[in-house]
Amino acid sequence: MKQPQAHWGAKLYFSLVRDYLRGHKTAAEIREALRTLPADDRLSPETAAGPADFVMAAAACVHERYYHQIARWVAVSTDLVPQRSGLIHHLEQFLWGHITAEELHQWATWYASPAWMAYTGRFEDDDMAYLCLEKFPVLPSFSRELCMKLLWLMRLPVNPRSQAVRAALRRL
């Protein structure tokens, strides 16, 4: 039996959730995208637990089925983990002054939060797993100097990565 097609609206909201979780869009970019989409006036990014939750709540305001569809997709997706390209995007946005250190920290630590622990996936490399699961959750804040070092290290080729680069990441 053929599965019913998901409505394009649910796919649009899911793509926003996916892009934020992977790091390809910042919270500010998500808010900007949602301004053009229908949503309940009572809904505000400040009342949501995070940008991904805000997008899901906005989708539910448009149609209740959207929320359930997106929640189902999130539950079965194996690629909703922070990605190297997403970290680079967030670091650049921070250095350019488009996001705050708090917003960068919120994105960098979402994967380690208890609410999202059930949605597991595989990191693209050991460095991203180390940063998102061990380093970022205990990091008190992001400084410009730290971000510039991280950006330089993240732009280096992944394979083969020298032991010196791995050691440098661990010393940050």
Residue, then its C-alpha position, 0 to 999 in steps of 0.5 A: m500500500k502506498q504511503p500518503q504524501a506529506h503536505w509540502g508545509a510539513k516538509l518546509y517546517f521539517s527542513l527548517v528544523r533539520d537545517y537548524l539541528r545540523g547547523h546550516k541555519t542559525a536561530a536568527e535565520i530560522r526566525e527570519a524564515l518563519r516571518t514569511l510563514p503563517a503562525d499564531d501571534r501568541l507564539s514567540p521564540e522566547t517562550a520556546a525551549g529552542p529554535a527547533d521547538f519553536v519551529m515545531a510549535a509554529a508548524a502546529c499552529v498552522h496545522e496540528r498534523y504538521y507537528h505530528q508529521i515533523a515529530r515522526w520524521v525527527a524520531v526516525s532521522t539518523d542525520l540530525v546531528p551537528q555537522r562540521s559545515g554547520l559548526i563552521h557556519h555558526l562560528e562565522q556568524f558569531l565572528w561576523g556579529h550576526i549571533t551572540a555567544e549565547e546563541l552559539h552555545q545553545w546550538a553547540t550544546w543542543y545534542a547533549s541536552p536530555a530532551w534530545m538524547a533520544y534522537t541519536g545519529r552518527f557524527e561525521d567524524d570523531d572531532m565533532a562528536y568530541l566537541c558536541l558531547e564533551k567539550f561544548p557542554v562544559l565550556p562556560s562561553f565562547s570567546r572570539e579567540l577560541c572561535m577563530k582557533l576552532l574555525w581554523l581547525m575545522r577548515l583543515p581537511v578531515n582525512p587524514r587528520s594529523q595527531a597534532v590537530r587532534a591534540a590541538l582540539r583537545r587543548l582548546 
